[in-house]
Structure formats: C-alpha cells, structure tokens
Amino acid sequence: MLLTIDAGNTNVVFAVYDGQTLEAKGRLSTDGDRTVDEYAVWLSQFLQLKGLRLEDIGAAIISCVVPPALFGLRRLCRDFLGCEALVVGERGVDPGIDIRIDTPSAVGADRIANAVGAHARYDGALIVIDFGTATTLDVVGADGAYEGGIIAPGVKLSLEALFMAAAKLPHIAIEPPVSVIGKGTVHAMQSGVFFGYVSMIEGLVARIKKEYGKPLKVIATGGLSPLFDPHTPVIEHVEEDLTIDGLRLLFERNRKNRER
C-alpha cells in the first residue's frame, strides 16, 4: 500500500491507498517540533482504527510546505515503514507537467499535486481553488501545465487577524450568515468574512478568465470548499481529496519512470 503525506501549514493529512482505492485518511495538526516517534505512535494507532498496520505500507510520497516538519516525516517513512519516501519538489522527482512560471522551483508541492490531480480528472483548462491556510487559485492548462496563480490569506487566517487586531471583536466560527446585512456584531463579522471571501473568489475568478481568454472550469478543494460551494456559482466541482490523489498519481508516474 501507498502512504501519501500532505504537510500543510495547519494540518498534515495522511492517506493510505491500495492501488487507486483510498483506504484511510486522517489528519494531525502541523508541528515542526513533532518527533518521529510521535508521528509513528499516532500513525500506528490511526491505522489500527482503520484495520490496517504499519507493515501494510510499502511506499510513501510527501508534499511538504513546512520545512521543519519534513525531517520527522521522512524519518517516519525510513525508520518505521522501511521505505525511502519520494518528496515532491526535490531533485529526481518528476512532476510530469510543465511549470510555466519564472521560478518553477518556487511552486508549492501541494499546488503541483493539485494541478496533477485536477488534470487527471477534468479535460480542458482549469482554475483550482484550494481553501487552505492560504487561499490559492492556480491555472492549469489544457495540456496539464501549471501556468501560475494567486495566493491570498486564508479565511481562518483573516478571521484570526481580525480578532487579534480589534479588541472588542469576539472570536467567531466560520459559517454562512442568514443575511448579508448584519443585525449584530457576530452576524456582521460572519457576513464580512464569509461573503467577503465569496466576493473575493468570484472577483478573482472573473479576472483570471478575462486575462486567460479561454474557457476555464473551476475546481475547488481544501477543507472549507464544501462550505463555500453552495454560495457561489463560480465553483463547478468540489474535490476534497484532490491533493492526496495528485500525490498518488505523482508516485505512480515516478515509479514507472524508475522501472524503465
């Protein structure tokens, strides 16, 4: 079985694949100081809950945008799974797509995985919106090439900044309000954060489409994508497992290349 690891700024997502079948998926908060033993204990217990064992895993691939976390994750695979993990973005790991930006090495590994996963599922040119710690909008060409994108503060990050900078504003949950016009402080904050993000997404998608000049399908992923999807017509498809499935495809592509 294959273990895919997507280490983002907020969470590390672990997913186990048996061929193309997703057998288990779980997440752990990202902590650059977490030790390899802590990862191993958590993963062992998680797999046990899913009826699996560490010994069932024979290969691994890692996408990591938090450099301090990479050491422990790589050691996890080496010491407890008995395999050397592929790390997206490192020398010798073929992304299998053209990266058409000024500095290709600067593209986050998760954004490459998203591009690979989206192109495998949908024809034509695409916009991939990832609602993560940062909200990213990436353009994937009809040939699968990564053509650039946009990085904006994520909705949780913006909400936290609002709470910390304004002494009288409370901490609130991210949820769609009953109306745009707030009838109280919490209601007004929910409207500003939620519909403000909806408007940002709609505006950025419109600008991308105008500049690109060709039809683009819009795919959303990330933990908050199902929350925003019903409230805007610009999102055409939601793929919650896009990143981890892109990692699976990247692993298969590199394995085939090495077997030649």
FENPE-V7244 format. One record per pair of residues at least 24 apart in sequence whose ideal C-beta (glycine too) atoms are under 10 Angstrom apart, sorted by the first residue. I is the first residue (numbers start at 1). J is the second residue. If there is no record, write none. Layout:
{{I J} {I J}}
This chain:
{{1 47} {1 52} {1 53} {1 55} {1 56} {1 57} {1 58} {1 59} {1 60} {2 57} {2 58} {2 59} {2 60} {2 61} {2 83} {2 247} {2 248} {2 251} {2 252} {2 255} {3 43} {3 47} {3 54} {3 56} {3 57} {3 58} {3 59} {3 60} {3 61} {3 62} {3 76} {3 77} {3 81} {3 83} {3 85} {3 247} {3 251} {4 59} {4 60} {4 61} {4 62} {4 63} {4 85} {4 86} {4 113} {4 241} {4 243} {4 244} {4 245} {4 246} {4 247} {4 248} {4 249} {4 250} {4 251} {5 39} {5 43} {5 60} {5 61} {5 62} {5 63} {5 64} {5 69} {5 70} {5 73} {5 74} {5 76} {5 77} {5 85} {5 87} {5 244} {5 247} {6 61} {6 62} {6 63} {6 64} {6 65} {6 88} {6 109} {6 110} {6 113} {6 114} {6 132} {6 243} {6 244} {6 246} {6 247} {7 32} {7 62} {7 63} {7 64} {7 65} {7 66} {7 67} {7 68} {7 69} {7 70} {7 72} {7 73} {7 109} {7 110} {8 63} {8 64} {8 65} {8 66} {8 69} {8 108} {8 109} {8 110} {8 130} {8 132} {8 133} {8 134} {8 222} {8 223} {8 243} {9 65} {9 66} {9 69} {9 110} {9 132} {9 133} {9 134} {9 154} {9 157} {10 66} {10 132} {10 133} {10 134} {10 154} {10 156} {10 157} {10 223} {11 132} {11 133} {11 223} {12 39} {12 42} {12 62} {12 63} {12 64} {12 66} {12 69} {12 72} {12 73} {13 63} {13 110} {13 223} {13 241} {13 243} {13 244} {13 247} {14 39} {14 42} {14 43} {14 46} {14 47} {14 60} {14 73} {14 76} {14 244} {15 241} {15 243} {15 244} {15 245} {15 247} {15 248} {16 43} {16 46} {16 47} {16 50} {16 52} {16 56} {16 57} {16 60} {16 244} {17 57} {17 59} {17 61} {17 244} {17 245} {17 247} {17 248} {17 251} {17 252} {18 52} {18 56} {19 248} {19 252} {20 245} {20 248} {20 249} {20 252} {22 241} {22 244} {22 245} {22 248} {23 47} {23 50} {23 51} {23 52} {23 56} {24 49} {24 50} {24 51} {24 52} {25 50} {25 240} {25 241} {25 244} {26 50} {27 223} {30 64} {30 65} {30 66} {30 68} {30 69} {30 133} {31 66} {31 68} {31 69} {31 72} {32 66} {32 67} {32 68} {32 69} {32 70} {32 71} {32 72} {33 68} {33 69} {33 72} {34 68} {34 69} {34 72} {34 73} {34 76} {35 71} {35 72} {35 75} {35 76} {36 71} {36 72} {36 73} {36 74} {36 75} {36 76} {36 77} {36 78} {36 79} {36 80} {37 72} {37 75} {37 76} {37 79} {37 80} {38 72} {38 76} {39 69} {39 72} {39 73} {39 75} {39 76} {39 77} {39 79} {39 80} {40 72} {40 75} {40 76} {40 79} {40 80} {40 81} {41 80} {42 76} {43 76} {43 80} {43 81} {44 80} {54 80} {54 81} {54 82} {55 80} {55 81} {55 82} {56 81} {57 81} {57 82} {57 83} {58 82} {58 83} {59 83} {59 84} {59 85} {59 86} {59 251} {59 255} {60 84} {60 85} {60 86} {60 87} {60 247} {60 251} {61 85} {61 86} {61 87} {61 88} {61 93} {61 109} {61 113} {61 244} {61 246} {61 247} {61 248} {61 249} {61 250} {61 251} {61 252} {61 254} {61 255} {62 86} {62 87} {62 88} {62 89} {62 90} {62 93} {62 109} {62 247} {63 87} {63 88} {63 89} {63 108} {63 109} {63 110} {63 111} {63 112} {63 113} {63 114} {63 243} {63 244} {63 246} {63 247} {63 250} {64 88} {64 89} {64 90} {64 108} {64 109} {64 110} {65 89} {65 108} {65 109} {65 110} {65 111} {65 132} {65 133} {65 134} {66 133} {85 251} {86 247} {86 250} {86 251} {86 254} {86 255} {86 258} {88 112} {88 113} {88 116} {88 246} {88 247} {88 250} {88 251} {88 254} {89 113} {92 254} {92 257} {92 258} {93 250} {93 251} {93 253} {93 254} {93 257} {94 250} {94 253} {94 254} {94 256} {94 257} {94 258} {95 144} {95 146} {95 246} {95 250} {95 253} {95 254} {96 144} {96 249} {96 250} {96 252} {96 253} {96 254} {96 256} {96 257} {97 140} {97 141} {97 143} {97 144} {97 145} {97 146} {97 250} {97 253} {98 141} {98 143} {98 144} {98 145} {98 146} {98 147} {99 145} {99 146} {99 147} {99 148} {100 139} {100 141} {100 145} {100 146} {100 147} {100 148} {101 145} {101 146} {101 147} {101 148} {101 149} {102 148} {104 146} {107 138} {107 146} {107 148} {107 149} {108 132} {108 134} {108 136} {108 138} {108 149} {108 151} {109 243} {109 246} {109 247} {109 250} {110 136} {110 138} {110 221} {110 222} {110 242} {110 243} {110 244} {110 246} {110 247} {111 136} {111 138} {111 140} {111 146} {111 149} {111 151} {111 243} {111 246} {112 138} {112 146} {112 243} {112 246} {112 247} {112 250} {113 221} {113 242} {113 243} {113 244} {113 245} {113 246} {113 247} {113 248} {113 249} {113 250} {114 138} {114 140} {114 146} {114 149} {114 219} {114 221} {114 222} {114 239} {114 242} {114 243} {114 245} {114 246} {114 247} {115 139} {115 140} {115 141} {115 144} {115 145} {115 146} {115 147} {115 149} {115 242} {115 246} {116 140} {116 144} {116 146} {116 242} {116 243} {116 245} {116 246} {116 247} {116 248} {116 249} {116 250} {116 253} {117 219} {117 221} {117 239} {117 241} {117 242} {117 243} {117 244} {117 245} {117 246} {117 247} {117 248} {117 249} {117 250} {118 144} {118 217} {118 219} {118 221} {118 237} {118 239} {118 242} {118 243} {118 245} {118 246} {119 143} {119 144} {119 145} {119 146} {119 246} {119 249} {120 144} {120 242} {120 245} {120 246} {120 248} {120 249} {121 219} {121 237} {121 239} {121 242} {121 245} {121 246} {121 249} {122 217} {122 219} {122 236} {122 237} {122 239} {123 217} {124 214} {124 215} {124 216} {124 217} {125 209} {125 212} {125 214} {125 215} {125 216} {125 217} {126 215} {126 216} {126 217} {126 218} {126 219} {126 236} {126 237} {127 201} {127 204} {127 205} {127 208} {127 209} {127 212} {127 216} {127 217} {127 218} {127 219} {127 220} {127 234} {127 235} {127 236} {128 217} {128 218} {128 219} {128 220} {128 221} {128 222} {128 239} {128 242} {128 243} {128 246} {129 201} {129 204} {129 205} {129 218} {129 219} {129 220} {129 221} {129 222} {129 225} {129 228} {129 229} {129 234} {129 235} {129 238} {130 154} {130 219} {130 220} {130 221} {130 222} {130 223} {130 224} {130 225} {130 242} {130 243} {131 155} {131 156} {131 197} {131 201} {131 220} {131 221} {131 222} {131 223} {131 224} {131 225} {131 226} {131 227} {131 228} {131 229} {131 238} {132 156} {132 157} {132 221} {132 222} {132 223} {132 224} {132 225} {132 243} {133 157} {133 222} {134 222} {135 197} {135 200} {135 201} {135 204} {135 222} {135 224} {135 228} {136 221} {136 222} {137 200} {137 201} {137 204} {137 205} {137 207} {137 208} {137 218} {137 220} {138 208} {138 219} {139 208} {139 209} {139 211} {139 212} {139 216} {140 216} {140 217} {140 219} {141 212} {141 214} {141 216} {142 214} {142 215} {142 216} {147 212} {148 208} {148 212} {149 204} {149 208} {150 200} {150 204} {150 205} {150 207} {150 208} {152 197} {152 200} {152 201} {152 204} {153 197} {153 200} {154 197} {154 222} {154 224} {155 193} {155 194} {155 196} {155 197} {155 200} {155 222} {155 224} {155 227} {155 228} {156 193} {156 223} {156 224} {158 192} {158 193} {158 196} {158 197} {158 200} {159 189} {159 190} {159 192} {159 193} {159 194} {159 197} {162 189} {162 192} {162 193} {163 189} {174 224} {174 227} {174 228} {175 227} {176 227} {176 228} {176 230} {176 231} {194 227} {194 228} {194 231} {195 231} {195 232} {197 224} {197 227} {197 228} {197 231} {197 232} {198 228} {198 231} {198 232} {198 234} {198 235} {199 232} {201 228} {201 231} {201 232} {201 234} {201 235} {202 232} {202 233} {202 234} {202 235} {203 234} {204 234} {205 232} {205 234} {205 235} {206 234} {209 234} {221 245} {221 246}}
